[in-house]
């Protein structure tokens, strides 16, 4: 990117960083046969296997239909399996396969690679300062979002 960013707004730069980070992450994950949103499924199941699709959708803050489609794709790729609950055949529970467990390590390596690529010219002190700024930005944005939700209810 040969563009001069001196006159870009902070908001624009944040959006560009987020977009570029997302694009790079998708590029690396597709090399593993994973697609958008799927690493989150693996992370959630890594913590607690056998949860229902409804619980998974709630944790992901997605619709049940979206999660069902995602699970179908992940099942076809061999990362997860769904089993009917033995006590209630209407409930489907989700489990990682061996391939799903193994890919967790690869996802962690991709996250480490992304961080190294993004911060290759930063000192440790700059990384820590930047981290504190990001946390403050996140808190500010969460507060604004929460405040907006409160305003809309009144």
Secondary structure, 3 states (H helix, E strand, C coil): CCCCCCCCCHHHHHHHHHHHHHHHHHHHHHCCCCCCCHHHHHHHHHHCCCEEHHHHHHHHCCCHHHHHHHHHHHHHHCCEEEEECCCCCCCEEEEECHHHHHHHHHHHHHHHHHHHHHCCCCCHHHHHHHHHHHHHHHHHHHHHHHHHHHHHHC
